[in-house]
Amino acid sequence: MYSYSEFDEAFVRERVSQFRAQVERRIDGSLTEDEFKPLRLMNGLYLQLHAYMLRVAIPYGTLAPHQMRQLAMIAERWDKGYGHFTTRQNIQFNWPKLKDVPDILDALADVEMHAIQTSGNTIRNVTADHFAGAAADEIADPRPVAELLRQWSTDHPEFQFLPRKFKIAITGSPNDRAVTKAHDIGLRMVRNEAGEEGFEVIVGGGLGRTPMIGKVIREFLPREDLLPYVEAIVSVWNLLGRRDNKFKARIKITVHEHGIEEIRRLVEDRFTEIRPGFSGVDQEVLAGLEAAFARPSLPERSLGGFESAYTNDPVFRAWSDTNVAEHAVPGYGIVTISLKAHGKTPGDASADQMRLMADLAEELGHSEIRISHEQNVILPHVHKSDLPRVHAALKEAGLGTANVGLASDIIACPGMDYCALATARSIPIAQEIAERVDELKIEHEVGHLKIKISGCINACGHHHVGHIGILGLDRAGVENYQITLGGDGTESASIGERAGPGFSADQIVPAIERLILAYLDLRESDSETFIQSYRRLGPAPFKAALYPETAEKERADAA
């Protein structure tokens, strides 16, 4: 993984020093909250419902064990003993005291971490496929390019006061695990007819109050043109983007208003103008980064006790089938550690759990850790003979739930338990759904199902691209939950369609139960997933399950 240069170290330490002085001025009253707000946002510090919240960057979701241990230390020393992993592959600390934040940032800098550009109208943390560098279907590891983009975008003088926040996602695989089509810029690594590696470039995706699937602006962009092309896109939007209305300031609205053909023309013109200024230094930097991200040596080994454990231990077999993905190197697996134990808060990990994951990565996972946008933790390089030991340790720590990709592996934003913008709770609803599917003992029978929950229209829980999406709203002071169906965040991305009237907090879990049970009756075979059934049948039978009284009345009227 990438290690800080002398410049990086000096830059981050200087930012911490500056912010320490700003915090001191806020505490002594020299700065008002309005004056302090833009300064704290530049350093990832939010003021939430009950306390400050610090969002720490985990660029492209990659961590080393010593960094995870430092996060555990910060959680214990300055927070309430846990951290919350987010859909931006970051970690949030929900309870720091303002006076302690500079010390936290110094502690992060000690392990080459920071909170820069995790907020504000700038280019945010670049996210990537959480199986990067390990996936069997990968064309190439996208993280060197993600790091190049991070270096380019950090404190970029032209892009620090954009019309709104700007998000970039990248994947090196044809199977999109990075939700690239729901980002301001999505980059999908592809090969042209000559077998050369390049990128499909997507612009104008995004969720929130106006969800849109991104449009392809370039079907194939050579690798050496990527950085100037991305700069051309952001530069064009920076000039065109609306600053009169923050709800219409995102690039998705700009693309919608001007049309993709006009945006493409402007970007290509700008690209032609600035391309000569990129002398190839970016490619030299990229070459060095590729060496830094080289896959560790993964020697061939005996499978040891894996086959015996898989045959004789049904609990281990279920976990292995569900939480271990195919690795590019035979004999190895990609382990996803579920942070979604039934009834627990999605994405939360205690300090002890963080330390255990760091230990397992160091001892059995070649010292590599990934954070997924689905709020789970990945050990990307584990030999199958070590899987029984990994599972046993995770199980003892409450991290051994075999539910990755299943109904209880729910993405949920913090909602009204923490967030000042939320209009409804997300966490309790996620917990109740997970507990109910566990009680019914059906989630392995149901199979692949993406449920995503947001506590407001900002859609931090990605509900628009959930097979089942849940949006919490305030209706005259009462929580109301709308359901969307048919969303998808993969290479076949789609925005879910609203099913109908919302449900109260005590009705939403039974409604989801009816929906899941109806799917089991409707599917053609055990191998047909929920999203496949929905696309084959359309919304009508699923709406009938959600609103049985309405369906009964319609049948009676028809008779």
C-alpha positions as CSV (number, residue, x, y, z in Angstrom):
1,M,0.0,0.0,0.0
2,Y,1.0,3.6,-0.3
3,S,3.3,5.2,2.2
4,Y,3.6,8.9,2.8
5,S,6.3,10.9,1.2
6,E,8.1,13.7,3.0
7,F,5.8,16.1,1.4
8,D,2.7,14.2,2.5
9,E,4.0,14.1,6.1
10,A,4.8,17.8,6.2
11,F,1.5,18.8,4.5
12,V,-0.7,16.8,6.9
13,R,1.2,18.0,10.0
14,E,0.9,21.6,8.9
15,R,-2.9,21.2,8.4
16,V,-3.2,19.7,11.9
17,S,-1.2,22.6,13.4
18,Q,-3.4,25.2,11.6
19,F,-6.5,23.5,12.8
20,R,-5.3,23.3,16.4
21,A,-5.0,27.1,16.4
22,Q,-8.4,27.4,14.8
23,V,-9.9,25.2,17.5
24,E,-8.3,27.2,20.3
25,R,-9.8,30.4,18.8
26,R,-13.2,28.8,18.6
27,I,-13.0,27.6,22.3
28,D,-11.9,31.0,23.5
29,G,-14.6,32.8,21.5
30,S,-12.4,34.5,19.0
31,L,-14.3,32.6,16.2
32,T,-18.0,32.3,16.1
33,E,-19.6,29.0,15.0
34,D,-20.4,30.5,11.6
35,E,-16.8,31.5,11.1
36,F,-15.5,28.2,12.4
37,K,-17.8,26.0,10.3
38,P,-15.9,26.2,7.0
39,L,-12.6,25.6,8.8
40,R,-13.8,22.5,10.6
41,L,-15.5,21.1,7.5
42,M,-12.1,21.3,5.7
43,N,-10.9,18.9,8.3
44,G,-13.8,16.5,8.3
45,L,-15.5,17.8,11.5
46,Y,-19.3,18.0,11.6
47,L,-21.6,19.2,14.3
48,Q,-24.3,16.6,14.6
49,L,-27.4,16.2,16.7
50,H,-25.7,15.5,20.0
51,A,-22.0,16.1,19.5
52,Y,-19.2,16.7,17.0
53,M,-18.5,14.0,14.5
54,L,-15.1,13.4,12.9
55,R,-15.0,11.7,9.6
56,V,-11.6,10.1,8.9
57,A,-10.5,9.3,5.3
58,I,-9.7,5.7,4.4
59,P,-8.6,6.3,0.8
60,Y,-10.0,3.7,-1.6
61,G,-10.9,1.6,1.5
62,T,-7.3,0.4,2.2
63,L,-5.9,0.0,5.7
64,A,-2.9,-1.6,7.3
65,P,-3.1,-3.4,10.6
66,H,-1.2,-0.7,12.5
67,Q,-3.7,1.9,11.2
68,M,-6.7,-0.2,12.3
69,R,-5.1,-0.4,15.8
70,Q,-4.7,3.3,15.9
71,L,-8.4,3.8,15.1
72,A,-9.1,1.4,18.0
73,M,-7.0,3.5,20.3
74,I,-8.7,6.7,19.2
75,A,-12.1,5.1,19.8
76,E,-11.2,4.2,23.3
77,R,-9.2,7.3,24.3
78,W,-11.3,10.0,22.8
79,D,-14.7,8.5,21.8
80,K,-17.0,5.9,23.3
81,G,-15.1,2.8,22.3
82,Y,-16.3,2.2,18.8
83,G,-16.2,3.6,15.3
84,H,-18.7,3.6,12.4
85,F,-17.6,2.5,8.9
86,T,-19.5,4.4,6.2
87,T,-20.7,4.0,2.6
88,R,-17.7,6.2,1.6
89,Q,-15.3,3.6,2.9
90,N,-14.4,6.0,5.7
91,I,-14.8,5.8,9.5
92,Q,-16.7,8.2,11.7
93,F,-16.2,8.9,15.4
94,N,-19.5,10.2,16.7
95,W,-18.6,11.6,20.2
96,P,-15.2,13.5,20.2
97,K,-14.9,16.6,22.3
98,L,-13.8,19.7,20.3
99,K,-10.7,20.3,22.4
100,D,-9.5,16.7,21.6
101,V,-9.9,16.8,17.8
102,P,-6.4,18.3,17.1
103,D,-4.9,15.5,19.2
104,I,-6.9,12.9,17.3
105,L,-5.7,14.4,14.0
106,D,-2.1,14.2,15.3
107,A,-2.6,10.6,16.2
108,L,-4.0,9.9,12.7
109,A,-1.0,11.6,11.2
110,D,1.3,9.3,13.2
111,V,0.0,6.4,11.1
112,E,-0.3,8.3,7.8
113,M,-4.0,9.1,8.0
114,H,-6.1,12.3,8.0
115,A,-9.6,13.8,7.7
116,I,-8.9,16.2,4.8
117,Q,-11.6,16.6,2.2
118,T,-14.0,14.2,3.9
119,S,-16.5,17.1,3.9
120,G,-17.0,20.4,2.1
121,N,-17.6,21.3,-1.5
122,T,-14.5,19.6,-2.8
123,I,-13.4,16.3,-4.3
124,R,-14.1,13.7,-1.5
125,N,-12.5,10.5,-0.6
126,V,-11.9,8.4,-3.8
127,T,-13.6,5.0,-3.4
128,A,-12.8,1.8,-5.1
129,D,-13.8,-1.9,-5.4
130,H,-13.3,-3.4,-2.0
131,F,-11.9,-6.6,-3.6
132,A,-9.2,-4.5,-5.4
133,G,-5.9,-6.3,-5.9
134,A,-7.4,-9.7,-5.1
135,A,-10.5,-10.3,-7.2
136,A,-10.5,-13.2,-9.7
137,D,-12.4,-11.1,-12.3
138,E,-10.1,-8.0,-12.1
139,I,-8.4,-6.6,-15.2
140,A,-5.9,-4.6,-13.0
141,D,-5.8,-3.2,-9.4
142,P,-7.5,0.2,-9.6
143,R,-6.0,1.5,-6.3
144,P,-2.8,3.0,-7.9
145,V,-5.0,5.1,-10.1
146,A,-7.2,6.0,-7.1
147,E,-4.1,7.1,-5.2
148,L,-3.0,9.2,-8.2
149,L,-6.4,10.9,-8.1
150,R,-6.2,11.4,-4.4
151,Q,-2.8,13.1,-4.7
152,W,-4.0,15.3,-7.6
153,S,-7.2,16.3,-5.9
154,T,-5.9,17.0,-2.4
155,D,-5.8,20.8,-1.9
156,H,-6.1,21.3,-5.7
157,P,-6.2,25.1,-5.9
158,E,-8.9,25.2,-8.6
159,F,-11.2,22.7,-6.9
160,Q,-11.5,23.7,-3.3
161,F,-14.7,25.7,-3.6
162,L,-16.7,23.7,-6.1
163,P,-20.5,24.2,-6.6
164,R,-21.1,21.1,-4.4
165,K,-19.2,18.0,-3.1
166,F,-17.8,15.8,-5.8
167,K,-17.4,12.0,-5.6
168,I,-15.3,9.6,-7.8
169,A,-15.4,5.8,-7.7
170,I,-13.2,3.4,-9.6
171,T,-13.3,-0.3,-10.3
172,G,-10.8,-2.6,-12.1
173,S,-13.4,-5.3,-12.8
174,P,-16.3,-5.8,-15.3
175,N,-18.4,-6.7,-12.3
176,D,-19.0,-3.4,-10.7
177,R,-18.6,-3.6,-6.9
178,A,-17.9,0.2,-6.5
179,V,-21.4,1.6,-7.6
180,T,-19.6,3.7,-10.3
181,K,-22.8,4.6,-12.1
182,A,-24.1,6.5,-9.0
183,H,-21.1,8.8,-8.7
184,D,-20.2,12.2,-10.1
185,I,-17.4,10.4,-12.0
186,G,-17.4,6.7,-12.4
187,L,-14.3,4.9,-13.8
188,R,-14.6,1.3,-15.0
189,M,-11.4,-0.4,-16.3
190,V,-11.9,-2.0,-19.7
191,R,-9.9,-3.3,-22.6
192,N,-10.3,-2.1,-26.2
193,E,-10.2,-4.4,-29.3
194,A,-6.4,-4.3,-29.3
195,G,-6.3,-5.6,-25.7
196,E,-5.1,-2.3,-24.3
197,E,-6.2,-1.2,-20.8
198,G,-8.2,1.9,-20.4
199,F,-11.3,3.3,-18.8
200,E,-15.0,3.7,-19.5
201,V,-15.8,7.2,-18.1
202,I,-19.2,7.8,-16.6
203,V,-20.4,11.3,-15.5
204,G,-23.5,12.6,-13.8
205,G,-24.5,9.8,-11.5
206,G,-25.7,10.5,-8.0
207,L,-28.5,9.7,-5.5
208,G,-30.0,12.2,-3.0
209,R,-33.2,14.0,-3.7
210,T,-32.7,13.7,-7.5
211,P,-31.3,10.2,-8.2
212,M,-29.7,9.6,-11.6
213,I,-27.7,6.9,-13.2
214,G,-24.5,8.3,-14.8
215,K,-24.0,8.5,-18.5
216,V,-21.0,7.3,-20.5
217,I,-19.0,10.3,-21.7
218,R,-16.1,8.2,-23.1
219,E,-16.4,4.5,-23.9
220,F,-12.6,4.0,-23.9
221,L,-10.0,6.4,-22.5
222,P,-6.3,5.4,-22.6
223,R,-4.8,5.2,-19.1
224,E,-2.3,8.0,-19.9
225,D,-5.1,10.4,-20.6
226,L,-7.1,9.7,-17.4
227,L,-5.8,12.5,-15.2
228,P,-6.2,15.3,-17.7
229,Y,-9.6,14.0,-18.7
230,V,-10.9,13.9,-15.2
231,E,-9.5,17.4,-14.7
232,A,-11.3,18.6,-17.8
233,I,-14.6,17.2,-16.5
234,V,-14.3,18.9,-13.1
235,S,-13.1,22.1,-14.7
236,V,-16.1,22.3,-17.1
237,W,-18.5,21.6,-14.2
238,N,-16.8,24.1,-12.0
239,L,-17.7,26.8,-14.5
240,L,-21.2,25.5,-15.5
241,G,-22.4,24.2,-12.1
242,R,-25.1,26.2,-10.5
243,R,-24.3,28.1,-7.3
244,D,-27.7,29.7,-7.0
245,N,-29.3,26.6,-5.7
246,K,-27.4,24.0,-3.8
247,F,-30.1,21.4,-4.6
248,K,-29.3,21.8,-8.3
249,A,-25.6,22.2,-8.0
250,R,-24.4,18.6,-8.5
251,I,-22.9,17.6,-11.9
252,K,-25.9,15.3,-12.5
253,I,-28.1,18.3,-12.8
254,T,-25.6,20.1,-15.0
255,V,-25.5,17.0,-17.3
256,H,-29.3,16.8,-17.3
257,E,-29.8,20.5,-18.1
258,H,-27.2,20.7,-20.8
259,G,-27.4,17.2,-22.2
260,I,-24.6,14.6,-22.4
261,E,-23.6,15.6,-26.0
262,E,-23.0,19.2,-25.0
263,I,-21.1,18.2,-21.9
264,R,-19.0,15.8,-23.9
265,R,-18.2,18.6,-26.4
266,L,-17.1,21.0,-23.7
267,V,-15.0,18.4,-21.9
268,E,-13.3,17.2,-25.1
269,D,-12.5,20.9,-25.9
270,R,-11.1,21.5,-22.4
271,F,-9.2,18.2,-22.5
272,T,-7.6,19.2,-25.8
273,E,-6.6,22.5,-24.3
274,I,-5.0,21.1,-21.1
275,R,-3.6,17.8,-22.3
276,P,-0.2,19.2,-23.5
277,G,0.4,20.5,-20.0
278,F,0.5,16.9,-18.7
279,S,4.1,16.1,-19.6
280,G,4.0,12.5,-18.5
281,V,5.0,13.2,-14.9
282,D,1.7,11.8,-13.8
283,Q,2.5,8.5,-15.5
284,E,5.9,8.4,-13.8
285,V,4.1,8.9,-10.5
286,L,1.6,6.2,-11.4
287,A,4.4,3.7,-12.3
288,G,5.8,4.2,-8.8
289,L,2.4,3.7,-7.2
290,E,1.8,0.5,-9.1
291,A,5.0,-0.9,-7.5
292,A,3.7,0.2,-4.1
293,F,0.5,-1.7,-4.6
294,A,2.0,-4.9,-5.9
295,R,0.2,-8.0,-4.6
296,P,2.0,-9.7,-1.8
297,S,3.7,-13.0,-2.5
298,L,1.0,-15.7,-2.1
299,P,2.8,-19.1,-2.1
300,E,1.1,-22.3,-2.9
301,R,0.2,-24.3,0.2
302,S,-1.7,-27.4,1.2
303,L,-5.4,-26.8,2.0
304,G,-4.7,-28.3,5.4
305,G,-7.8,-28.6,7.6
306,F,-10.1,-26.5,5.3
307,E,-11.7,-29.5,3.5
308,S,-12.3,-31.3,6.8
309,A,-13.8,-28.2,8.5
310,Y,-15.9,-27.5,5.4
311,T,-17.3,-31.1,5.3
312,N,-17.8,-31.6,9.1
313,D,-18.8,-28.1,10.4
314,P,-22.0,-26.8,9.0
315,V,-21.6,-23.4,10.7
316,F,-18.2,-22.9,9.1
317,R,-19.4,-24.2,5.8
318,A,-22.3,-21.6,5.8
319,W,-19.8,-18.8,6.6
320,S,-17.3,-19.9,4.0
321,D,-20.0,-20.2,1.3
322,T,-21.4,-16.8,2.1
323,N,-18.5,-14.6,3.3
324,V,-15.6,-15.9,1.3
325,A,-15.2,-14.8,-2.4
326,E,-13.1,-16.3,-5.1
327,H,-9.5,-15.0,-5.2
328,A,-7.3,-14.5,-8.3
329,V,-4.7,-16.9,-6.8
330,P,-5.9,-20.6,-6.4
331,G,-6.0,-21.7,-2.8
332,Y,-6.8,-18.3,-1.4
333,G,-10.0,-16.6,-0.5
334,I,-11.3,-13.0,0.0
335,V,-12.9,-12.9,3.4
336,T,-15.7,-10.4,4.1
337,I,-16.1,-9.8,7.8
338,S,-19.7,-8.9,8.5
339,L,-20.3,-5.9,10.7
340,K,-24.0,-6.8,10.6
341,A,-24.6,-9.3,13.3
342,H,-28.3,-9.7,13.8
343,G,-29.7,-6.9,15.9
344,K,-26.4,-4.8,15.9
345,T,-25.8,-1.4,14.4
346,P,-24.7,-1.8,10.8
347,G,-21.1,-0.6,10.3
348,D,-20.2,-0.3,13.9
349,A,-17.0,-2.0,15.3
350,S,-15.7,-1.8,18.8
351,A,-12.1,-1.1,19.6
352,D,-11.6,-4.7,20.6
353,Q,-13.1,-5.9,17.3
354,M,-10.8,-3.5,15.4
355,R,-7.8,-4.9,17.1
356,L,-8.8,-8.5,16.4
357,M,-9.3,-7.7,12.7
358,A,-5.9,-6.0,12.7
359,D,-4.3,-9.1,14.3
360,L,-5.9,-11.5,11.9
361,A,-4.8,-9.4,8.9
362,E,-1.3,-9.3,10.2
363,E,-1.0,-13.0,11.1
364,L,-3.1,-14.6,8.4
365,G,-4.0,-11.9,5.8
366,H,-0.6,-10.5,4.6
367,S,-1.2,-7.3,6.5
368,E,-3.9,-6.0,4.2
369,I,-7.4,-4.7,5.1
370,R,-10.2,-3.2,3.0
371,I,-13.3,-1.3,4.0
372,S,-16.3,-1.8,1.7
373,H,-18.9,0.8,0.9
374,E,-21.3,-1.8,2.2
375,Q,-20.0,-1.1,5.7
376,N,-18.1,-4.4,6.1
377,V,-14.4,-5.2,6.5
378,I,-12.4,-7.4,4.1
379,L,-9.3,-9.5,4.5
380,P,-8.3,-9.8,0.8
381,H,-5.6,-12.4,0.9
382,V,-6.3,-15.4,3.2
383,H,-5.2,-18.9,2.4
384,K,-8.1,-21.4,2.6
385,S,-6.2,-23.5,5.1
386,D,-6.3,-20.6,7.5
387,L,-10.1,-19.9,7.1
388,P,-11.1,-22.2,10.0
389,R,-8.9,-20.2,12.4
390,V,-10.1,-16.9,11.0
391,H,-13.8,-18.0,11.4
392,A,-13.2,-19.3,15.0
393,A,-11.7,-16.0,16.1
394,L,-14.3,-13.9,14.4
395,K,-17.1,-16.0,15.8
396,E,-15.8,-15.5,19.4
397,A,-15.7,-11.7,18.8
398,G,-19.2,-11.5,17.5
399,L,-18.0,-11.0,13.9
400,G,-18.7,-14.4,12.5
401,T,-22.2,-13.8,11.1
402,A,-22.7,-15.7,7.8
403,N,-24.9,-13.1,6.1
404,V,-22.8,-11.2,3.5
405,G,-25.0,-10.2,0.6
406,L,-28.1,-11.6,2.4
407,A,-31.2,-9.9,3.7
408,S,-29.6,-8.9,7.1
409,D,-26.5,-7.4,5.5
410,I,-28.2,-4.1,5.4
411,I,-26.6,-0.8,4.5
412,A,-28.0,1.9,6.9
413,C,-27.0,5.5,7.4
414,P,-26.8,6.8,11.1
415,G,-30.3,8.4,10.7
416,M,-31.9,10.4,13.4
417,D,-29.9,8.7,16.2
418,Y,-27.0,10.9,15.2
419,C,-27.5,13.0,12.0
420,A,-28.7,16.6,12.2
421,L,-30.2,16.2,8.7
422,A,-32.1,13.0,9.2
423,T,-35.9,13.0,9.3
424,A,-36.3,9.4,10.6
425,R,-34.4,6.6,12.3
426,S,-32.5,4.1,10.2
427,I,-30.5,2.0,12.7
428,P,-33.5,0.6,14.7
429,I,-35.3,-0.3,11.5
430,A,-32.3,-2.2,10.2
431,Q,-31.9,-4.0,13.5
432,E,-35.5,-5.0,13.5
433,I,-35.5,-6.3,10.0
434,A,-32.3,-8.3,10.6
435,E,-33.7,-9.8,13.8
436,R,-36.9,-10.8,12.0
437,V,-35.3,-12.6,9.1
438,D,-33.1,-14.4,11.7
439,E,-36.2,-15.4,13.6
440,L,-37.8,-16.8,10.4
441,K,-34.5,-18.6,9.5
442,I,-35.1,-17.8,5.8
443,E,-32.2,-15.6,4.7
444,H,-30.1,-18.3,3.3
445,E,-33.1,-19.7,1.4
446,V,-33.8,-16.2,0.1
447,G,-30.3,-15.7,-1.0
448,H,-28.8,-12.6,-2.6
449,L,-30.8,-9.5,-1.5
450,K,-29.7,-5.9,-1.1
451,I,-31.7,-3.9,1.5
452,K,-30.6,-0.3,2.0
453,I,-32.0,2.3,4.4
454,S,-31.7,6.1,4.4
455,G,-33.0,8.3,7.1
456,C,-33.6,11.3,4.8
457,I,-33.6,12.2,1.1
458,N,-29.9,12.8,1.1
459,A,-29.7,9.0,0.6
460,C,-26.5,8.2,2.5
461,G,-27.8,4.7,2.9
462,H,-27.9,4.3,-0.9
463,H,-31.6,3.2,-0.8
464,H,-32.2,4.2,-4.4
465,V,-29.9,1.3,-5.6
466,G,-31.2,-1.3,-3.1
467,H,-33.2,-4.2,-4.5
468,I,-35.4,-3.1,-1.6
469,G,-34.9,0.5,-0.6
470,I,-36.3,2.2,2.5
471,L,-36.5,5.9,2.8
472,G,-37.4,7.4,6.2
473,L,-39.3,10.7,6.1
474,D,-41.2,12.9,8.5
475,R,-44.9,13.1,7.9
476,A,-46.4,15.7,10.3
477,G,-44.1,14.8,13.1
478,V,-44.5,11.0,12.5
479,E,-41.8,8.7,11.0
480,N,-43.0,7.3,7.6
481,Y,-41.0,4.8,5.5
482,Q,-41.3,4.6,1.8
483,I,-40.3,1.5,-0.1
484,T,-38.6,1.4,-3.5
485,L,-38.1,-1.7,-5.5
486,G,-35.8,-2.8,-8.3
487,G,-32.8,-0.7,-7.6
488,D,-29.3,-2.0,-8.5
489,G,-25.8,-0.6,-7.9
490,T,-23.9,-3.0,-10.2
491,E,-22.9,-2.7,-13.8
492,S,-26.6,-3.1,-14.6
493,A,-27.4,-0.1,-12.4
494,S,-31.0,1.1,-12.0
495,I,-32.9,3.4,-9.7
496,G,-35.6,1.8,-7.6
497,E,-39.2,2.7,-8.2
498,R,-41.4,3.9,-5.4
499,A,-43.9,1.1,-4.5
500,G,-46.7,3.2,-3.1
501,P,-47.7,4.9,0.2
502,G,-45.3,4.8,3.1
503,F,-45.5,2.7,6.3
504,S,-45.3,3.7,9.9
505,A,-42.4,2.6,12.0
506,D,-44.4,-0.3,13.4
507,Q,-45.6,-1.4,10.0
508,I,-42.4,-1.3,8.0
509,V,-40.9,-4.6,9.2
510,P,-44.1,-6.6,8.6
511,A,-44.2,-5.0,5.1
512,I,-40.7,-6.1,4.3
513,E,-41.5,-9.6,5.6
514,R,-44.5,-9.9,3.3
515,L,-42.3,-8.7,0.4
516,I,-39.6,-11.3,1.0
517,L,-42.1,-14.2,1.6
518,A,-43.9,-13.2,-1.6
519,Y,-40.7,-13.4,-3.5
520,L,-40.1,-16.9,-2.3
521,D,-43.5,-17.9,-3.8
522,L,-42.9,-15.9,-7.0
523,R,-39.5,-17.0,-8.1
524,E,-39.1,-19.5,-10.9
525,S,-36.3,-21.5,-9.2
526,D,-34.1,-21.4,-6.1
527,S,-31.4,-19.7,-8.2
528,E,-33.5,-16.8,-9.4
529,T,-32.6,-13.8,-7.2
530,F,-35.0,-11.1,-5.9
531,I,-33.8,-8.6,-8.5
532,Q,-34.2,-11.2,-11.3
533,S,-37.7,-12.0,-10.2
534,Y,-38.6,-8.3,-10.0
535,R,-37.3,-7.6,-13.5
536,R,-39.1,-10.7,-14.9
537,L,-42.5,-10.0,-13.3
538,G,-42.5,-6.3,-12.9
539,P,-43.8,-4.4,-9.8
540,A,-47.4,-5.6,-9.7
541,P,-47.1,-8.9,-7.6
542,F,-44.7,-7.2,-5.2
543,K,-47.0,-4.3,-4.7
544,A,-49.8,-6.7,-4.1
545,A,-47.8,-8.3,-1.3
546,L,-47.0,-4.9,0.2
547,Y,-50.6,-3.6,0.1
548,P,-52.8,-6.7,0.4
549,E,-56.0,-4.6,1.3
550,T,-55.6,-2.5,-1.9
551,A,-55.0,-5.6,-4.0
552,E,-58.1,-7.3,-2.5
553,K,-60.2,-4.3,-3.2
554,E,-59.0,-4.1,-6.8
555,R,-59.8,-7.8,-7.3
556,A,-63.3,-7.2,-5.8
557,D,-63.9,-4.2,-8.1
558,A,-62.7,-6.2,-11.1
559,A,-65.1,-9.0,-10.2
